[in-house]
């Protein structure tokens, strides 16, 4: 899903409780399906943070060219990542593009990309 949402849109949909995961861009209208998806995504993040006492990273690739398929926590500083298959290949992955939030200052993290193939 490739959507970016502008801050102006956030104000417009404030009454419908649109999630705060908003970035730059221009969108005139949002479908109910997209709004529901973003709201559910925000709920899942809150549950995850509560489960791990706010000591877990939040991964996101809901933007153009984002290709993170799955992130698995090994421990609070180590994560196993799986990328989506590159377009027009026979199942190869040669790049990654995602966002990470909720990092802690002066803490080192290990990201193991599990499915890079060529």
N, C-alpha and C positions, 0 to 999 in steps of 0.2 A: 504494500500500500504506500503510495507516494503522495504525501500531503504535507504542506507547510501552511501554517496558519498565522495570520498577522495579529499584532496586539489589538488593533482596532476591532477585529473580529471577537477577541476575548471579551471586550466590553459589551459588544452587541449581544453575545450569548450568555452574559453573566447571570441573568435570571434563570436560564436553563441549566446552570451549574456545569458549564463546560470545564473540563479538566484544565489544570494550570500548565500542562505540557504543551506550550505554544511557542512557536518560533517565528522567524521572519517570513514574509511572503505575502501574497495577495490571493484571497479566496472570497468570492462574492456570496456563495451560498453553500451550506453544509447539509449533507443528507442526515436524516435521523439515524441511519445505520452508523455513519461515521461518528456522530456525537455519542451514541451509545457505546461504540468501541472505545473511544477515548476515555469515557467515564469509567468503563470496566477496567481499562488499563490502569487508571489512577487508583482505583480501589485495590487492585492486585499489588501495586507498589506499596501502598500503605500497610497491607497485610504482611508483606515480606519484611518491611522495615520493623514492624512490631514483633514478628516472629524471631528475628535476629537481633533485637534490642538496638536497632539503628546501626548495627555494625556489619553492614553488607553493602556491596556496590549495586547500583542500579544501572543496567545496560539498556541502551535504546538504539534502534536503527530505523525508526519510523520517520524517514526522510528520504529525499531523492538519493538513490544509489546506495542507501544503507543495506548491508547484506548479512547482518548477524542473524542467524537462525535460532540459536539457543545458547544460553550461558548456564553452566552448572557450577555451583559453589563446592569447592573441596574443603576449604576453610576460609575464614574471613580475609585472608591475603592471597588466596590462590583460586583461580577459576579456569574451568575448561570451556573453551568456546568452539562453536560449530558455525561455519559460514554456509550461506546458501550457494548453490552451484552457480557458476558464472554463466551468463547468457551466451548462447550459441557455442557451447562446448559440449563435450561428451562426459560431463560430470567433473570438470576441473574447477579448482578454486585457486586463484593466484593473487588475490588482494583482499583487503578487509576495510570496512568503513562503518564505524559505530561510535556511539557516545557513551561515556561512563560518568556517572554522578555519585555523590555521597562519599568521595574519597576523603581520607584523613591525612592531615599534614604530617610529614616526616615518617610516613609508612610506605614501605615498598610492597608492590603487588606483582604477582606472577600471573600472566595470561598464557595459557597453553592452547594454541589453535590446533585442534585435533584432526581436522579433515582437509589440510592443504594437500592437494594432489596435482600432478601434472602428467 
